[in-house]
């Protein structure tokens, strides 16, 4: 990848020179060595990103929201020492005041390198440490609040802006705004410099009151108020196990928690409970003035020792001393840090206590020893005394899934479920607790399932009816017994009847005509359930078939009789009168409602094309024919092409009929492994054209050629069509005009002639009326069919097929026969000449 970076060497060297000017010598050398020694590991996009960040370094300025001093440049006298100011790590999304270009360039460089070198496994591990999420949670905001009244006890320092207001009812108001200088003073007109640095706001107000009282009538009609305007910036140093060690520039109102948030918090090796705040006293000695325990905030929300910071304070995070892993059984899990003297009980407190199903009697602790991990059991009474040490792993099991005093009742009772054994010790008590058996309960035999010592179950049958009546001994229950009471309706075979024929059964596709049987059900009842009779039904021809039922299972009683048949009539209105049928149905009876012989549904045909009154006509006679339909339509027009008339019929074919028609079509098209032609696939439901000779039909009506019409037939009589369509294996499939007296060969020539794959002797013609004729051939001569107006000439395609021995022998035989015939003719001619 270094070769890819080579074109950008000049640009890179230019910005490296800027780094040398902005960073200390040692830092600049480290950056250069990192880039050129690891050039093979830095991607092209990373170099471009690095260059862009450096170019935008001086232009960008990032601030803390709501910080009043965000547009104020730090005076030169307050500028941090080069190389000692580290700005907040932007990869953590923290914003601080940035006014030092050296620190800005340094920040962007460090952020880029961290993106390249970040270890994802360490990031995942840190999330498991208790408390680490507060430094990565974007919902938490520890930015110092600056838009508040001047806090009591605030210690003034260089850079703070003071606003002095002198006011009174008899005097003109006076306002003085001054900033504390690096020397710690403010300059008041007519008073001179007043030293205020290091004083609290209250003490500074008293000093200013005394100084201004010499000039203004304070206490005699005029008063003084002092407040802070813009606050100063302070530098806080982070050392030790911190995510972003270095020096941070923060507002003077910042506390320890604010600073920890901006620094990213402790690392995975850092302590959350022994964070030291180090401050230098007036004698120049550093000492720990506060020790911060983050667990007080994490578990109780208390900010103990979260005091305000001062300039040049040091926050030191040492490594942890004792960390224990809690894996299960508590409301919080992860790695917890304990202080000396804390025990297992404190660990459970920090974790929020047990979860609901935790087994509290014994807690398992895994401890690292020189020989491996050792398992220890800690009783509930020893939790507050047991001392856990660094590296221990604590796990709490779940309460066992077992019921000690439970019995269960299911089935035909009003309140099935589990109940305590001590309150329901017997079968009778348990049934009573379940609010008793339902009406459909089968009381003659109930099933009691009992678990044996070997964990198998045994079945104990009880007569529940006699137990409830007190006639049998009440059965004593044991733990985990299950009592099941069956439903009497489920013990019976499904009793059904069936009705078929002319009834309005809208759910026939679903129920197949089956309906539940009820005692006393008549034929009329079943017909009503099936949606009443259809108009085509014959109420006088009802047939009921009853299957044979034999009470005996003796094989000698078996005969050829399968059932009994009953025929009778019913009233069509199905009313419950004295004349209604009294025939009672029995289970598994089948009722047939026959069709009336005098009922015919409306049937219609349609005529279109060249007739005077085309449209749809209802059939009024079973023997109505094509000639009758033409007559009813007013006859033919002058433009009718009689030879092209066809009858289109909607047919439903069986599989056998489909196969037969397909074979016939193949024979016509010559599809015998030598030739093929595209043809429509014959399907079960299809509209097909029936070839008719309308001219002969009209000349000889009501003869065999005059077909009887069927429901849905369409008679089509086209106009005269003087065109011929040539398709199939020709050079240019086309449509040409019809010329009287021209044969098929001429029309083939109009289409460019045959191709090399044409099967000439299989060529056929489809006429406008649906008839088709194929080419006849004798020896080497082909006799093509006649071509009429509106015809289609179809030339089949020769298919590639293996030549079998039978085909070779057949061909040789044909050639031999032809040669023999020629020899005989020649011999006869010679004899005749001689």
Residue pairs with C-beta under 8 A, 6 or more apart in sequence:
1 39
1 40
1 41
1 42
1 43
1 44
2 39
2 40
4 44
5 12
5 39
5 42
5 44
5 47
8 47
8 48
8 51
11 51
12 35
12 47
12 51
15 51
15 54
15 55
16 28
16 31
16 32
16 35
18 54
18 57
18 105
19 28
19 31
19 32
19 54
19 105
19 109
20 28
22 57
22 101
22 102
22 105
22 106
23 31
23 83
23 102
23 105
23 106
24 82
24 83
27 83
27 106
31 109
34 113
35 42
35 50
41 116
42 116
46 112
46 115
46 116
49 112
50 109
50 112
53 108
53 109
53 111
53 112
54 105
54 108
54 109
57 101
57 104
57 105
57 108
58 101
58 104
60 98
60 104
61 98
61 99
62 90
62 95
62 96
62 98
63 70
63 95
63 96
63 97
63 98
64 70
64 95
64 96
64 97
64 143
64 144
64 146
64 251
65 95
65 143
66 143
66 145
66 146
66 147
67 97
67 144
67 146
67 251
68 146
68 147
68 229
68 230
68 231
69 97
69 230
69 231
69 232
69 233
69 251
70 97
72 230
73 99
74 99
74 100
74 159
74 233
75 159
75 182
77 182
78 158
78 159
78 182
78 233
79 100
80 100
80 103
80 235
80 247
80 249
82 102
83 102
84 235
84 247
85 100
85 102
85 103
85 235
85 246
85 247
85 249
86 103
86 106
86 107
86 244
86 245
86 246
86 247
86 248
87 96
87 98
87 100
87 103
87 104
87 106
87 107
87 248
87 249
88 94
88 95
88 96
88 107
88 244
88 248
88 262
88 263
89 107
89 110
89 111
89 114
89 243
89 244
89 264
90 107
90 108
90 111
91 111
91 114
91 115
92 135
92 136
92 243
92 244
92 264
93 138
94 261
94 262
94 264
95 143
96 248
96 249
96 250
96 262
97 233
97 249
97 250
97 251
98 104
98 107
98 249
99 249
100 249
103 249
122 268
125 268
126 132
126 267
126 268
127 133
127 136
128 334
128 335
129 268
129 272
129 334
129 335
130 272
130 298
130 332
130 334
130 335
130 336
130 337
130 350
130 351
131 272
131 294
131 295
131 298
132 265
132 266
132 268
134 140
134 261
134 265
134 298
135 243
135 260
135 261
135 264
135 265
140 261
142 257
142 258
142 260
142 261
142 262
143 258
143 261
144 250
144 251
144 253
144 254
144 255
144 258
145 253
146 231
146 251
146 253
149 227
150 201
150 227
150 228
151 201
151 253
152 200
152 201
152 202
153 200
153 201
153 202
154 200
154 201
154 228
154 253
154 308
155 198
155 199
155 200
155 201
155 308
155 310
156 162
156 180
156 196
156 197
156 198
156 199
156 200
156 201
156 204
157 180
157 184
157 197
157 198
157 232
157 234
157 252
157 310
157 311
158 180
158 181
158 182
158 183
158 184
158 197
158 232
159 179
159 180
159 231
159 232
159 233
159 252
160 179
160 180
160 228
160 230
160 231
160 232
160 252
161 177
161 178
161 179
161 180
161 228
161 229
161 230
161 231
162 177
162 178
162 179
162 180
162 186
162 196
162 204
162 226
162 227
162 228
162 229
163 175
163 176
163 177
163 226
163 227
163 228
163 229
164 175
164 176
164 177
164 178
164 188
164 208
164 212
164 224
164 225
164 226
165 173
165 174
165 175
165 224
165 225
165 226
165 227
166 173
166 174
166 175
166 176
166 212
166 216
166 218
166 222
166 223
166 224
167 173
167 174
167 222
167 223
167 225
168 217
168 221
168 222
168 223
169 221
170 221
170 222
171 216
171 217
171 221
171 222
174 216
176 188
176 189
177 229
178 186
178 187
178 188
179 186
179 230
180 186
180 196
180 197
180 232
181 187
183 193
183 195
183 197
184 195
184 196
184 197
184 198
185 193
185 194
185 195
185 196
185 197
186 193
186 194
186 196
187 193
187 194
188 194
188 208
188 211
188 212
190 215
191 211
191 212
191 214
191 215
194 207
194 208
194 211
196 204
196 207
196 208
199 207
201 226
201 228
204 226
205 224
205 226
208 224
208 226
209 218
209 224
212 218
212 224
213 219
216 222
216 224
218 224
231 251
231 252
231 253
232 251
232 252
233 249
233 250
233 251
233 252
234 249
234 250
234 251
234 252
234 254
234 309
234 310
234 311
234 312
234 313
235 247
235 248
235 249
235 250
235 311
235 312
236 247
236 248
236 250
236 254
236 259
236 309
236 313
236 314
236 315
237 246
237 247
237 248
237 312
237 313
237 314
237 315
238 244
238 245
238 246
238 247
238 248
238 259
238 263
238 314
238 315
238 316
238 317
239 245
239 314
239 315
239 316
239 317
240 270
240 316
240 317
240 318
240 319
241 266
241 267
241 269
241 270
241 271
241 317
241 318
241 319
242 263
242 264
242 265
242 266
242 267
242 270
242 315
242 317
243 263
243 264
243 265
243 266
243 267
244 263
244 264
245 263
248 259
248 262
248 263
250 258
250 259
250 262
250 309
252 308
252 309
252 311
253 308
254 308
254 309
255 303
255 306
255 307
255 308
255 309
256 275
256 277
256 290
256 292
256 305
256 306
256 307
256 309
256 315
257 297
257 303
257 306
258 309
259 309
259 315
260 275
260 294
260 315
263 315
266 272
266 275
266 317
267 317
269 319
269 320
270 317
270 318
270 319
270 320
271 317
271 318
271 319
271 320
271 321
271 337
272 293
272 294
272 295
272 298
272 320
272 337
273 293
273 294
273 295
273 320
273 337
273 339
274 291
274 293
274 318
274 320
274 321
274 339
275 291
275 292
275 293
275 294
275 315
275 316
275 317
276 288
276 290
276 291
276 292
276 315
276 316
276 317
276 318
277 288
277 289
277 290
277 291
277 292
277 305
277 307
277 309
277 313
277 314
277 315
278 286
278 287
278 288
278 289
278 313
278 314
278 315
278 316
279 286
279 287
279 289
279 310
279 313
279 314
280 286
280 312
281 287
286 314
290 305
290 307
291 305
292 304
292 305
292 306
293 304
293 305
293 339
295 337
295 350
296 302
296 303
296 304
297 303
297 304
297 306
298 350
299 349
299 350
320 337
321 337
321 339
321 340
321 390
322 337
322 338
322 339
322 340
322 388
322 389
322 390
323 335
323 336
323 337
323 338
323 390
323 391
324 335
324 336
324 337
324 338
324 347
324 388
324 390
324 391
324 392
324 393
324 394
325 334
325 335
325 336
325 392
325 393
325 394
326 332
326 333
326 334
326 335
326 336
326 347
326 351
326 394
326 395
327 333
327 393
327 394
327 395
328 395
328 396
328 397
329 354
329 355
329 358
329 359
329 363
329 395
329 396
329 397
329 398
330 348
330 351
330 352
330 353
330 354
330 355
330 358
330 396
331 351
331 352
331 353
331 354
331 355
332 350
332 351
332 352
333 351
336 347
336 350
336 351
338 346
338 347
338 388
343 383
343 384
343 385
343 386
343 387
343 388
344 363
344 365
344 378
344 383
344 384
344 386
344 387
344 388
344 394
345 383
345 384
345 386
347 388
347 394
348 354
348 383
354 360
354 396
357 398
357 399
358 396
358 397
358 398
358 399
359 396
359 397
359 398
359 399
359 400
360 380
360 396
361 379
361 380
362 377
362 378
362 379
362 380
362 397
363 377
363 378
363 380
363 383
363 394
363 395
363 396
364 375
364 376
364 377
364 378
364 394
364 395
364 396
364 397
365 375
365 376
365 377
365 378
365 386
365 388
365 392
365 393
365 394
365 395
366 373
366 374
366 375
366 376
366 392
366 393
366 394
366 395
367 373
367 374
367 375
367 376
367 389
367 391
367 392
368 374
368 391
368 392
373 393
378 386
388 394
403 418
403 479
403 480
404 479
405 420
405 421
405 422
405 479
406 418
406 419
406 420
406 421
406 479
406 480
407 418
407 419
407 420
407 421
407 424
407 430
407 477
407 479
407 480
407 481
407 482
407 483
408 417
408 418
408 419
408 480
408 481
408 482
408 483
409 416
409 417
409 419
409 430
409 431
409 433
409 434
409 482
409 483
409 484
409 485
410 416
410 482
410 483
410 484
410 485
411 441
411 484
411 485
411 486
411 487
412 437
412 438
412 440
412 441
412 442
412 485
412 486
412 487
412 488
413 431
413 434
413 435
413 436
413 437
413 438
413 441
413 485
414 434
414 435
414 436
414 438
415 433
415 434
415 435
416 434
417 434
419 430
419 433
419 434
421 477
421 478
421 479
421 481
423 429
423 433
424 430
424 433
424 477
425 476
425 477
426 474
426 475
426 476
426 477
427 446
427 448
427 462
427 464
427 467
427 474
427 475
427 477
427 483
428 467
428 468
428 474
430 477
430 483
431 437
431 464
431 468
431 483
431 485
437 443
437 464
437 468
437 485
438 487
440 487
440 488
440 489
441 464
441 485
441 486
441 487
441 488
442 485
442 486
442 487
442 488
442 491
443 463
443 464
443 465
443 468
443 485
444 463
444 464
444 465
445 461
445 462
445 463
445 464
445 486
446 461
446 462
446 463
446 464
446 483
446 484
446 485
446 486
447 459
447 460
447 461
447 483
447 484
447 486
448 459
448 460
448 461
448 462
448 475
448 481
448 482
448 483
448 484
449 457
449 458
449 459
449 460
449 481
449 482
449 483
449 484
450 457
450 458
450 460
450 478
450 480
450 481
451 457
451 480
451 481
452 458
460 475
462 472
462 475
463 472
464 485
466 472
467 473
467 474
467 475
477 483
494 516
495 516
495 517
495 587
495 588
496 514
496 515
496 516
496 517
496 587
496 588
497 514
497 515
497 516
497 517
497 521
497 526
497 585
497 587
497 588
497 589
497 590
497 591
498 512
498 513
498 514
498 515
498 588
498 589
498 590
498 591
499 505
499 513
499 515
499 526
499 527
499 530
499 590
499 591
499 592
499 593
500 513
500 590
500 591
500 592
500 593
501 537
501 591
501 592
501 593
501 594
501 595
502 533
502 534
502 536
502 537
502 538
502 593
502 594
502 595
503 527
503 530
503 531
503 532
503 533
503 534
503 537
503 593
504 530
504 531
504 532
504 533
504 534
505 511
505 513
505 530
505 531
506 531
513 530
515 526
515 529
515 530
517 585
517 586
517 587
517 588
517 589
518 525
520 584
521 584
521 585
522 580
522 581
522 582
522 583
522 584
522 585
523 542
523 544
523 570
523 581
523 583
523 585
523 591
524 570
524 571
524 574
524 576
524 580
524 581
525 585
526 585
526 591
527 533
527 570
527 574
527 591
527 593
528 574
532 574
533 539
533 572
533 574
533 593
535 599
536 595
536 596
536 599
536 601
537 572
537 593
537 594
537 595
537 596
538 593
538 594
538 595
538 596
538 597
538 599
539 569
539 570
539 571
539 572
539 593
540 569
540 570
541 567
541 569
541 593
541 594
541 596
542 567
542 568
542 569
542 570
542 581
542 591
542 592
542 593
542 594
543 565
543 566
543 567
543 591
543 592
543 594
544 565
544 566
544 567
544 583
544 585
544 589
544 590
544 591
544 592
545 563
545 564
545 565
545 566
545 589
545 590
545 592
546 563
546 564
546 565
546 566
546 586
546 588
546 589
547 562
547 563
547 588
548 561
548 562
548 563
548 564
550 557
566 583
568 581
568 583
570 580
570 581
571 577
571 579
571 580
571 581
574 580
585 591
602 618
603 618
603 619
603 710
603 711
603 712
604 616
604 617
604 618
604 619
604 711
604 712
605 616
605 617
605 619
605 629
605 709
605 710
605 711
605 712
605 713
605 714
605 715
606 615
606 616
606 617
606 713
606 714
606 715
607 614
607 615
607 617
607 629
607 630
607 633
607 714
607 715
607 716
607 717
608 614
608 714
608 715
608 716
608 717
609 640
609 645
609 715
609 716
609 717
609 718
609 719
610 636
610 637
610 639
610 640
610 641
610 717
610 718
610 719
611 630
611 633
611 634
611 635
611 636
611 637
611 640
611 717
612 633
612 634
612 635
612 636
612 637
613 632
613 633
613 634
614 633
615 633
617 629
617 632
617 633
619 709
619 711
621 628
622 708
623 708
624 708
624 709
625 697
625 701
625 702
625 706
625 707
625 708
625 709
626 647
626 692
626 694
626 697
626 706
626 707
626 709
626 715
627 697
627 698
627 701
627 702
627 706
628 701
628 709
629 709
629 715
630 636
630 694
630 698
630 715
636 642
636 717
639 719
639 720
640 717
640 718
640 719
640 720
641 717
641 718
641 719
641 720
641 721
641 768
641 789
641 790
642 694
642 695
642 698
642 717
643 693
643 694
643 695
643 767
643 768
643 769
643 788
643 789
643 790
644 717
644 718
644 720
644 721
644 767
644 768
644 769
644 789
644 790
645 692
645 694
645 715
645 716
645 717
645 718
645 769
646 689
646 690
646 691
646 692
646 716
646 768
646 769
646 770
647 689
647 690
647 692
647 707
647 713
647 714
647 715
647 716
647 770
648 687
648 688
648 689
648 690
648 713
648 714
648 715
648 716
649 687
649 688
649 690
649 710
649 712
649 713
649 714
650 685
650 686
650 687
650 712
650 713
651 685
651 686
651 687
651 688
652 684
652 685
653 661
653 682
653 683
653 684
653 686
658 682
658 683
658 684
661 682
662 682
665 679
665 682
666 672
668 764
668 772
668 774
669 675
669 676
669 677
669 679
669 762
669 764
669 794
669 796
670 676
670 677
670 759
670 761
670 762
670 774
670 796
671 677
671 796
673 799
673 801
674 759
674 798
674 799
674 801
675 759
675 762
675 796
675 797
675 798
675 799
676 796
676 797
676 798
676 799
677 728
677 762
677 794
677 795
677 796
677 797
678 728
687 714
689 770
690 707
690 770
691 767
691 769
691 770
691 771
691 772
692 705
692 707
692 769
692 770
693 705
693 769
694 717
694 769
696 705
697 703
697 705
697 706
700 706
718 768
718 790
720 789
721 768
721 789
721 790
722 737
722 738
722 789
722 790
723 735
723 736
723 737
723 738
723 789
723 790
724 735
724 736
724 737
724 738
724 747
724 787
724 789
724 790
724 791
724 792
724 793
725 734
725 735
725 791
725 792
725 793
726 733
726 734
726 735
726 736
726 747
726 748
726 750
726 751
726 792
726 793
726 795
727 733
727 792
727 793
727 794
727 795
728 758
728 763
728 793
728 794
728 795
728 796
728 797
729 754
729 755
729 757
729 758
729 759
729 795
729 796
729 797
729 798
730 748
730 751
730 752
730 753
730 754
730 755
730 758
730 795
731 751
731 752
731 753
731 754
731 755
732 751
732 752
733 751
734 750
734 751
736 747
736 750
736 751
738 787
738 788
738 789
738 790
739 746
742 787
743 784
743 787
744 763
744 765
744 784
744 785
744 787
744 793
745 784
747 787
747 793
748 754
748 763
748 793
748 795
754 760
754 795
757 797
757 798
758 795
758 796
758 797
758 798
759 795
759 796
759 797
759 798
760 775
760 782
760 795
761 775
761 777
761 782
762 774
762 775
762 795
762 796
763 774
763 775
763 784
763 793
763 794
763 795
763 796
764 772
764 773
764 774
764 775
764 785
764 793
764 794
765 772
765 773
765 784
765 785
765 786
765 787
765 791
765 792
765 793
765 794
766 772
766 791
766 792
766 794
767 773
767 788
767 790
767 791
768 788
768 789
768 790
768 791
773 785
773 786
774 785
775 782
775 783
775 784
775 785
776 782
776 783
776 785
777 783
779 818
787 793
